[in-house]
Each structure stands twice: as C-alpha cells, then as structure tokens.
Amino acid sequence: MFSKSAAKGLPEAQYLLCHYHFEGKGLGKDSSRGLALLKASANQDFVEAQYSLGLAYLLNEDVPYEEELGVTWLVIAARHGH
C-alpha cells in the first residue's frame, strides 16, 4: 500500500510505513526497517517523522536509547512548528 511510494522517497509514505514495521502490521515486525524509514522521512523535513524519531530514541524499546539524538530531533521538530 505505502511501499511503492516509500520506495520512491516520499516522506509521508515512509513515515506511515515505518509504523507498520515497528508494530508488525501485515508485514512482520522489523524495527530496523522501521527506524530506517523513519530516519529517511525525518531527514526530508517531515515534521511528524522528526518528532517521532526523537521519541523513538528516547522511549521506544525497539530502538537503542540515544538521549542526545532524541533531544536533537525533538528540537528540530519544535523548530519546524511541532
């Protein structure tokens, strides 16, 4: 559903698809792929992905805890209006 758009680099599709990988909805759980998609979306200035990436580094048990990266992404999201 979102896979083709995500593969084309569309940040909203990458953001939506990352949640399917994190939660294992219909694709099987793959946190590494979910994180890669979330990073790709955040790096394209998609503010929801930036905020989610910050939270993932701080709170997601499937993502290695990275306080500095988490706070950095939350600040970036805030600067973009989140």
DOGUMI-301562 format. One record per residue: x, y, z of N, C-alpha, C in turn; residue number from 1; residue in three letters. Coordinates in nm, 4 decimals. Example, Ala and Ser with C-alpha at 12.3 -4.5 7.8 and 13.67 -1.06 7.14 Angstrom:
<pt n_u="1.3190" n_v="-0.5690" n_w="0.7800" ca_u="1.2300" ca_v="-0.4500" ca_w="0.7800" c_u="1.3200" c_v="-0.3300" c_w="0.7800" nr="1" rest="ALA"/>
<pt n_u="1.2850" n_v="-0.2250" n_w="0.7080" ca_u="1.3670" ca_v="-0.1060" ca_w="0.7140" c_u="1.2900" c_v="0.0030" c_w="0.7870" nr="2" rest="SER"/>
This chain:
<pt n_u="0.0813" n_v="-0.1190" n_w="0.0000" ca_u="0.0000" ca_v="0.0000" ca_w="0.0000" c_u="0.0859" c_v="0.1257" c_w="0.0000" nr="1" rest="MET"/>
<pt n_u="0.1737" n_v="0.1440" n_w="0.0991" ca_u="0.2617" ca_v="0.2604" ca_w="0.1036" c_u="0.3997" c_v="0.2267" c_w="0.0492" nr="2" rest="PHE"/>
<pt n_u="0.4254" n_v="0.0983" n_w="0.0260" ca_u="0.5596" ca_v="0.0532" ca_w="-0.0091" c_u="0.6147" c_v="0.1185" c_w="-0.1350" nr="3" rest="SER"/>
<pt n_u="0.5346" n_v="0.1277" n_w="-0.2380" ca_u="0.5833" ca_v="0.1866" ca_w="-0.3640" c_u="0.6161" c_v="0.3341" c_w="-0.3469" nr="4" rest="LYS"/>
<pt n_u="0.5302" n_v="0.4066" n_w="-0.2782" ca_u="0.5542" ca_v="0.5495" ca_w="-0.2554" c_u="0.6747" c_v="0.5705" c_w="-0.1652" nr="5" rest="SER"/>
<pt n_u="0.6892" n_v="0.4859" n_w="-0.0650" ca_u="0.8046" ca_v="0.4959" ca_w="0.0252" c_u="0.9332" c_v="0.4676" c_w="-0.0510" nr="6" rest="ALA"/>
<pt n_u="0.9287" n_v="0.3685" n_w="-0.1393" ca_u="1.0470" ca_v="0.3348" ca_w="-0.2193" c_u="1.0864" c_v="0.4487" c_w="-0.3123" nr="7" rest="ALA"/>
<pt n_u="0.9896" n_v="0.5293" n_w="-0.3513" ca_u="1.0171" ca_v="0.6467" ca_w="-0.4352" c_u="1.0698" c_v="0.7642" c_w="-0.3532" nr="8" rest="LYS"/>
<pt n_u="1.0739" n_v="0.7478" n_w="-0.2213" ca_u="1.1288" ca_v="0.8514" ca_w="-0.1356" c_u="1.0296" c_v="0.9529" c_w="-0.0844" nr="9" rest="GLY"/>
<pt n_u="0.9016" n_v="0.9239" n_w="-0.0921" ca_u="0.8014" ca_v="1.0179" ca_w="-0.0421" c_u="0.7976" c_v="1.0111" c_w="0.1109" nr="10" rest="LEU"/>
<pt n_u="0.8288" n_v="1.1223" n_w="0.1770" ca_u="0.8452" ca_v="1.1181" ca_w="0.3222" c_u="0.7201" c_v="1.0796" c_w="0.4002" nr="11" rest="PRO"/>
<pt n_u="0.6036" n_v="1.1204" n_w="0.3557" ca_u="0.4815" ca_v="1.0829" ca_w="0.4283" c_u="0.4591" c_v="0.9323" c_w="0.4205" nr="12" rest="GLU"/>
<pt n_u="0.4831" n_v="0.8742" n_w="0.3042" ca_u="0.4676" ca_v="0.7291" ca_w="0.2893" c_u="0.5712" c_v="0.6549" c_w="0.3736" nr="13" rest="ALA"/>
<pt n_u="0.6934" n_v="0.7051" n_w="0.3766" ca_u="0.7963" ca_v="0.6437" ca_w="0.4597" c_u="0.7551" c_v="0.6476" c_w="0.6066" nr="14" rest="GLN"/>
<pt n_u="0.7017" n_v="0.7612" n_w="0.6475" ca_u="0.6575" ca_v="0.7771" ca_w="0.7863" c_u="0.5448" c_v="0.6788" c_w="0.8201" nr="15" rest="TYR"/>
<pt n_u="0.4476" n_v="0.6689" n_w="0.7334" ca_u="0.3350" ca_v="0.5785" ca_w="0.7587" c_u="0.3797" c_v="0.4325" c_w="0.7580" nr="16" rest="LEU"/>
<pt n_u="0.4650" n_v="0.3972" n_w="0.6634" ca_u="0.5101" ca_v="0.2589" ca_w="0.6522" c_u="0.5986" c_v="0.2185" c_w="0.7693" nr="17" rest="LEU"/>
<pt n_u="0.6734" n_v="0.3127" n_w="0.8258" ca_u="0.7606" ca_v="0.2778" ca_w="0.9387" c_u="0.6789" c_v="0.2225" c_w="1.0544" nr="18" rest="CYS"/>
<pt n_u="0.5587" n_v="0.2745" n_w="1.0747" ca_u="0.4754" ca_v="0.2268" ca_w="1.1848" c_u="0.4301" c_v="0.0829" c_w="1.1627" nr="19" rest="HIS"/>
<pt n_u="0.4070" n_v="0.0466" n_w="1.0380" ca_u="0.3709" ca_v="-0.0920" ca_w="1.0084" c_u="0.4858" c_v="-0.1854" c_w="1.0458" nr="20" rest="TYR"/>
<pt n_u="0.6085" n_v="-0.1421" n_w="1.0193" ca_u="0.7241" ca_v="-0.2250" ca_w="1.0538" c_u="0.7462" c_v="-0.2296" c_w="1.2051" nr="21" rest="HIS"/>
<pt n_u="0.7330" n_v="-0.1163" n_w="1.2725" ca_u="0.7505" ca_v="-0.1150" ca_w="1.4173" c_u="0.6460" c_v="-0.2008" c_w="1.4877" nr="22" rest="PHE"/>
<pt n_u="0.5242" n_v="-0.1975" n_w="1.4387" ca_u="0.4142" ca_v="-0.2672" ca_w="1.5049" c_u="0.3878" c_v="-0.4061" c_w="1.4474" nr="23" rest="GLU"/>
<pt n_u="0.4502" n_v="-0.4391" n_w="1.3350" ca_u="0.4310" ca_v="-0.5700" ca_w="1.2741" c_u="0.2961" c_v="-0.5877" c_w="1.2082" nr="24" rest="GLY"/>
<pt n_u="0.2371" n_v="-0.4782" n_w="1.1623" ca_u="0.1047" ca_v="-0.4845" ca_w="1.0991" c_u="0.1168" c_v="-0.5310" c_w="0.9545" nr="25" rest="LYS"/>
<pt n_u="0.0824" n_v="-0.6556" n_w="0.9305" ca_u="0.0755" ca_v="-0.7079" ca_w="0.7951" c_u="0.2091" c_v="-0.7318" c_w="0.7277" nr="26" rest="GLY"/>
<pt n_u="0.3182" n_v="-0.6869" n_w="0.7860" ca_u="0.4484" ca_v="-0.7007" ca_w="0.7227" c_u="0.5442" c_v="-0.7847" c_w="0.8052" nr="27" rest="LEU"/>
<pt n_u="0.5086" n_v="-0.8145" n_w="0.9245" ca_u="0.6029" ca_v="-0.8747" ca_w="1.0173" c_u="0.6834" c_v="-0.7647" c_w="1.0834" nr="28" rest="GLY"/>
<pt n_u="0.7114" n_v="-0.7816" n_w="1.2087" ca_u="0.7814" ca_v="-0.6774" ca_w="1.2830" c_u="0.9267" c_v="-0.6702" c_w="1.2369" nr="29" rest="LYS"/>
<pt n_u="0.9702" n_v="-0.5493" n_w="1.2021" ca_u="1.1076" ca_v="-0.5254" ca_w="1.1581" c_u="1.1468" c_v="-0.3851" c_w="1.2037" nr="30" rest="ASP"/>
<pt n_u="1.1932" n_v="-0.3763" n_w="1.3265" ca_u="1.2259" ca_v="-0.2461" ca_w="1.3853" c_u="1.3401" c_v="-0.1767" c_w="1.3123" nr="31" rest="SER"/>
<pt n_u="1.4346" n_v="-0.2535" n_w="1.2594" ca_u="1.5460" ca_v="-0.1927" ca_w="1.1857" c_u="1.4949" c_v="-0.1214" c_w="1.0608" nr="32" rest="SER"/>
<pt n_u="1.4062" n_v="-0.1863" n_w="0.9901" ca_u="1.3468" ca_v="-0.1245" ca_w="0.8694" c_u="1.2600" c_v="-0.0066" c_w="0.9093" nr="33" rest="ARG"/>
<pt n_u="1.1840" n_v="-0.0199" n_w="1.0151" ca_u="1.1018" ca_v="0.0903" ca_w="1.0627" c_u="1.1850" c_v="0.2123" c_w="1.0970" nr="34" rest="GLY"/>
<pt n_u="1.2964" n_v="0.1914" n_w="1.1649" ca_u="1.3841" ca_v="0.3018" ca_w="1.2012" c_u="1.4470" c_v="0.3653" c_w="1.0775" nr="35" rest="LEU"/>
<pt n_u="1.4867" n_v="0.2836" n_w="0.9817" ca_u="1.5456" ca_v="0.3368" ca_w="0.8576" c_u="1.4455" c_v="0.4249" c_w="0.7830" nr="36" rest="ALA"/>
<pt n_u="1.3211" n_v="0.3812" n_w="0.7757" ca_u="1.2172" ca_v="0.4607" ca_w="0.7090" c_u="1.1885" c_v="0.5894" c_w="0.7858" nr="37" rest="LEU"/>
<pt n_u="1.1855" n_v="0.5799" n_w="0.9173" ca_u="1.1597" ca_v="0.6976" ca_w="0.9995" c_u="1.2717" c_v="0.8002" c_w="0.9826" nr="38" rest="LEU"/>
<pt n_u="1.3961" n_v="0.7545" n_w="0.9813" ca_u="1.5100" ca_v="0.8443" ca_w="0.9591" c_u="1.5023" c_v="0.9090" c_w="0.8215" nr="39" rest="LYS"/>
<pt n_u="1.4699" n_v="0.8300" n_w="0.7204" ca_u="1.4616" ca_v="0.8831" ca_w="0.5838" c_u="1.3561" c_v="0.9922" c_w="0.5752" nr="40" rest="ALA"/>
<pt n_u="1.2429" n_v="0.9708" n_w="0.6373" ca_u="1.1360" ca_v="1.0695" ca_w="0.6365" c_u="1.1764" c_v="1.1943" c_w="0.7144" nr="41" rest="SER"/>
<pt n_u="1.2353" n_v="1.1758" n_w="0.8307" ca_u="1.2785" ca_v="1.2893" ca_w="0.9135" c_u="1.3843" c_v="1.3729" c_w="0.8425" nr="42" rest="ALA"/>
<pt n_u="1.4738" n_v="1.3068" n_w="0.7733" ca_u="1.5804" ca_v="1.3778" ca_w="0.7017" c_u="1.5290" c_v="1.4585" c_w="0.5826" nr="43" rest="ASN"/>
<pt n_u="1.4037" n_v="1.4342" n_w="0.5442" ca_u="1.3407" ca_v="1.5122" ca_w="0.4374" c_u="1.2495" c_v="1.6206" c_w="0.4953" nr="44" rest="GLN"/>
<pt n_u="1.2716" n_v="1.6531" n_w="0.6219" ca_u="1.1996" ca_v="1.7605" ca_w="0.6904" c_u="1.0516" c_v="1.7333" c_w="0.7113" nr="45" rest="ASP"/>
<pt n_u="1.0126" n_v="1.6071" n_w="0.7198" ca_u="0.8743" ca_v="1.5735" ca_w="0.7530" c_u="0.8620" c_v="1.5816" c_w="0.9040" nr="46" rest="PHE"/>
<pt n_u="0.7947" n_v="1.6857" n_w="0.9515" ca_u="0.7977" ca_v="1.7212" ca_w="1.0937" c_u="0.7423" c_v="1.6117" c_w="1.1847" nr="47" rest="VAL"/>
<pt n_u="0.6405" n_v="1.5403" n_w="1.1436" ca_u="0.5875" ca_v="1.4314" ca_w="1.2272" c_u="0.6923" c_v="1.3216" c_w="1.2453" nr="48" rest="GLU"/>
<pt n_u="0.7678" n_v="1.2956" n_w="1.1402" ca_u="0.8743" ca_v="1.1953" ca_w="1.1493" c_u="0.9865" c_v="1.2444" c_w="1.2398" nr="49" rest="ALA"/>
<pt n_u="1.0181" n_v="1.3721" n_w="1.2331" ca_u="1.1219" ca_v="1.4279" ca_w="1.3198" c_u="1.0830" c_v="1.4116" c_w="1.4666" nr="50" rest="GLN"/>
<pt n_u="0.9606" n_v="1.4443" n_w="1.4980" ca_u="0.9107" ca_v="1.4310" ca_w="1.6347" c_u="0.9103" c_v="1.2836" c_w="1.6773" nr="51" rest="TYR"/>
<pt n_u="0.8593" n_v="1.1977" n_w="1.5916" ca_u="0.8523" ca_v="1.0543" ca_w="1.6233" c_u="0.9911" c_v="0.9936" c_w="1.6391" nr="52" rest="SER"/>
<pt n_u="1.0857" n_v="1.0397" n_w="1.5583" ca_u="1.2214" ca_v="0.9884" ca_w="1.5686" c_u="1.2829" c_v="1.0282" c_w="1.7020" nr="53" rest="LEU"/>
<pt n_u="1.2600" n_v="1.1515" n_w="1.7430" ca_u="1.3070" ca_v="1.1939" ca_w="1.8742" c_u="1.2501" c_v="1.1075" c_w="1.9851" nr="54" rest="GLY"/>
<pt n_u="1.1212" n_v="1.0835" n_w="1.9801" ca_u="1.0575" ca_v="0.9982" ca_w="2.0812" c_u="1.1082" c_v="0.8549" c_w="2.0740" nr="55" rest="LEU"/>
<pt n_u="1.1301" n_v="0.8063" n_w="1.9528" ca_u="1.1779" ca_v="0.6684" ca_w="1.9367" c_u="1.3129" c_v="0.6500" c_w="2.0055" nr="56" rest="ALA"/>
<pt n_u="1.4027" n_v="0.7454" n_w="1.9870" ca_u="1.5343" ca_v="0.7342" ca_w="2.0506" c_u="1.5256" c_v="0.7423" c_w="2.2030" nr="57" rest="TYR"/>
<pt n_u="1.4235" n_v="0.8066" n_w="2.2538" ca_u="1.4104" ca_v="0.8225" ca_w="2.3983" c_u="1.3210" c_v="0.7175" c_w="2.4635" nr="58" rest="LEU"/>
<pt n_u="1.2199" n_v="0.6687" n_w="2.3909" ca_u="1.1165" ca_v="0.5872" ca_w="2.4559" c_u="1.0879" c_v="0.4508" c_w="2.3942" nr="59" rest="LEU"/>
<pt n_u="1.1247" n_v="0.4295" n_w="2.2692" ca_u="1.0869" ca_v="0.3056" ca_w="2.2007" c_u="1.1798" c_v="0.1926" c_w="2.2422" nr="60" rest="ASN"/>
<pt n_u="1.1246" n_v="0.0883" n_w="2.2962" ca_u="1.2058" ca_v="-0.0239" ca_w="2.3437" c_u="1.2735" c_v="-0.0999" c_w="2.2294" nr="61" rest="GLU"/>
<pt n_u="1.2273" n_v="-0.0805" n_w="2.1059" ca_u="1.2860" ca_v="-0.1489" ca_w="1.9910" c_u="1.3965" c_v="-0.0675" c_w="1.9232" nr="62" rest="ASP"/>
<pt n_u="1.4220" n_v="0.0519" n_w="1.9746" ca_u="1.5248" ca_v="0.1405" ca_w="1.9197" c_u="1.6271" c_v="0.1658" c_w="2.0295" nr="63" rest="VAL"/>
<pt n_u="1.7562" n_v="0.1555" n_w="1.9972" ca_u="1.8566" ca_v="0.1822" ca_w="2.1005" c_u="1.8402" c_v="0.3226" c_w="2.1599" nr="64" rest="PRO"/>
<pt n_u="1.8494" n_v="0.3310" n_w="2.2920" ca_u="1.8349" ca_v="0.4584" ca_w="2.3616" c_u="1.9507" c_v="0.5502" c_w="2.3241" nr="65" rest="TYR"/>
<pt n_u="1.9171" n_v="0.6676" n_w="2.2722" ca_u="2.0160" ca_v="0.7678" ca_w="2.2316" c_u="1.9643" c_v="0.9035" c_w="2.2760" nr="66" rest="GLU"/>
<pt n_u="1.9966" n_v="0.9434" n_w="2.3986" ca_u="1.9416" ca_v="1.0664" ca_w="2.4548" c_u="1.9746" c_v="1.1891" c_w="2.3698" nr="67" rest="GLU"/>
<pt n_u="2.1003" n_v="1.2032" n_w="2.3298" ca_u="2.1397" ca_v="1.3213" ca_w="2.2530" c_u="2.0656" c_v="1.3297" c_w="2.1194" nr="68" rest="GLU"/>
<pt n_u="2.0568" n_v="1.2177" n_w="2.0483" ca_u="1.9831" ca_v="1.2168" ca_w="1.9213" c_u="1.8346" c_v="1.2423" c_w="1.9432" nr="69" rest="LEU"/>
<pt n_u="1.7790" n_v="1.1828" n_w="2.0471" ca_u="1.6374" ca_v="1.2027" ca_w="2.0762" c_u="1.6042" c_v="1.3486" c_w="2.1000" nr="70" rest="GLY"/>
<pt n_u="1.6817" n_v="1.4132" n_w="2.1844" ca_u="1.6584" ca_v="1.5543" ca_w="2.2147" c_u="1.6819" c_v="1.6399" c_w="2.0902" nr="71" rest="VAL"/>
<pt n_u="1.7856" n_v="1.6073" n_w="2.0141" ca_u="1.8141" ca_v="1.6835" ca_w="1.8912" c_u="1.6963" c_v="1.6804" c_w="1.7958" nr="72" rest="THR"/>
<pt n_u="1.6399" n_v="1.5620" n_w="1.7733" ca_u="1.5267" ca_v="1.5512" ca_w="1.6810" c_u="1.4020" c_v="1.6199" c_w="1.7349" nr="73" rest="TRP"/>
<pt n_u="1.3822" n_v="1.6166" n_w="1.8656" ca_u="1.2677" ca_v="1.6878" ca_w="1.9218" c_u="1.2837" c_v="1.8387" c_w="1.9052" nr="74" rest="LEU"/>
<pt n_u="1.4031" n_v="1.8892" n_w="1.9205" ca_u="1.4286" ca_v="2.0329" ca_w="1.8998" c_u="1.4084" c_v="2.0691" c_w="1.7533" nr="75" rest="VAL"/>
<pt n_u="1.4563" n_v="1.9858" n_w="1.6634" ca_u="1.4366" ca_v="2.0122" ca_w="1.5197" c_u="1.2870" c_v="2.0169" c_w="1.4885" nr="76" rest="ILE"/>
<pt n_u="1.2113" n_v="1.9214" n_w="1.5407" ca_u="1.0660" ca_v="1.9191" ca_w="1.5171" c_u="1.0009" c_v="2.0443" c_w="1.5731" nr="77" rest="ALA"/>
<pt n_u="1.0431" n_v="2.0853" n_w="1.6906" ca_u="0.9865" ca_v="2.2071" ca_w="1.7516" c_u="1.0168" c_v="2.3298" c_w="1.6668" nr="78" rest="ALA"/>
<pt n_u="1.1357" n_v="2.3367" n_w="1.6139" ca_u="1.1725" ca_v="2.4498" ca_w="1.5274" c_u="1.0931" c_v="2.4524" c_w="1.3981" nr="79" rest="ARG"/>
<pt n_u="1.0438" n_v="2.3349" n_w="1.3594" ca_u="0.9605" ca_v="2.3264" ca_w="1.2388" c_u="0.8115" c_v="2.3350" c_w="1.2712" nr="80" rest="HIS"/>
<pt n_u="0.7804" n_v="2.3738" n_w="1.3936" ca_u="0.6406" ca_v="2.4002" ca_w="1.4275" c_u="0.5656" c_v="2.2909" c_w="1.5002" nr="81" rest="GLY"/>
<pt n_u="0.6337" n_v="2.1835" n_w="1.5368" ca_u="0.5623" ca_v="2.0766" ca_w="1.6090" c_u="0.5477" c_v="2.1125" c_w="1.7549" nr="82" rest="HIS"/>
